[in-house]
Amino acid sequence: MEDKIIKVIASSIEAKSINDSEHSFIGVASVEVVDRDNEVVVIDGLDISEYMKNPVLTFQHQYNEFPIGRTLWLKATTDDGVKKLIGKFQLHLKTEQSKTVWELIKDGYLRTLSIMFAPVTYEDSSDGVRYWKTSKLLEIAVVTIPANPEAFIESVSEKNSTLGEKVAKSIYGIKGAVATHSIPFLDDDVAWDGTKAREQLRKWASSDGSGDPDTPDTIDWSKYKQGFAWYDDENPETLGAYKLPHHYIVNGELRTCWRGVVSAMASLLGARGGGEIPEKDIEAVYKHLAKHYKDHGTEPPELKQWTPGEAEAYLMEKLYFEPLLNGLNEINKVKTFLLDVIPTLKATPEMSDTDKGVGDIREEEEKPKAFKIKIKKEEQK
């Protein structure tokens, strides 16, 4: 499977380009400049041919949901010496989500596009910038990544827009619950270690890469938050404010650990004393974890009042018994295969002298002769 990279281009939807009658707008999908990851997507090397065969426009890169619209066209252009990929996008307004997104675009609350691409070749410059020389465009999405989710809701409320408030909550959840996201999974058999995960997340979110808990001022808290399902929004700049981790960092990228997700869900539902999550936040946190379950292809447990014993039993079943049963099933498959195949492996029929080659006869004669000589030597002793 080829790697996928998501790049966000901020403030790329211009109000003057919005056409209300045809529900369309023009926006910048990618810009050939050094981004905050110290990388550049080379526009001339971005292959859009496959994407344009099925040019869907999604919301928040939710590719497992219905698209909100389509890309009408894309073209490379140069503006003040900077290469850009611009396009015209149209929303279909056939679903509630697409209608909501369109209203927020018109009102100016959604102004950001994001591309997902598969890297093919790259070149690193002497100053440490990575240039993606060739790549394949996979998806374009309308996204919203404001620096402060609370400010986003307040600005909408100032205009008394219940629609915007509803969307903001659907994206970010209730205050304290981390927004749902889709992060690639590690192999299911990767063990979960919460202490190890926290250490990795600290280093990943630290400006100096140290992850030193004694220097929390180096931590990008919005980045650190991505590894958890809940945080204390009243004390967001303390390490103890973050609970229910379920992600590791692998090669500098956030990855989901299935056993970590199960552990977090069981903790939320009451295992190991519970996660001490405020009751008002439980449903939103559950939705965050349930999204990972669905991405994994597994039905999440029902959200209900579990006893600590029930939650602990669920944890034991998912983390220990199911992997054991899966292992036994694999062994049984091998056993069944061998039982089916072994009876068909009959000994090779003896060859007649006329079927044997000279080499076969010589080898057959030499072996008994060597055996007889050995016996004779023993008799002489």
Secondary structure, DSSP 8 states (H G I E B T S, - for coil): ----EEEEE-S-B-GGG-BTTTTEEEEEEEESS--TTSEEE-GGGEE-TTGGGS-EEEETT-TTS--SEEEEEEEEEEETTEEEEEEEEEE---SHHHHHHHHHHHHTS--EEEEEEEEEEEEE-TTS-EEEEEEEEEEEEEE---S-HHHHHHHHHHTT-HHHHHHHHHHH-STTB-------B--TT----HHHHHHHHHHHHBTTS---TT-GGGB-HHHHGGGEEEE-TTSTTSGGGEEEE-EEEETTEEEE-HHHHHHHHHHHTTGGG-----GGGHHHHHHHHHHHHHHHT------S---HHHHHHHHHIIIIIHHHHHHHHHHHHHHHHHHHHGGG--------TTTS-HHHHHHHHHHHHHHHHHHHHHHH-
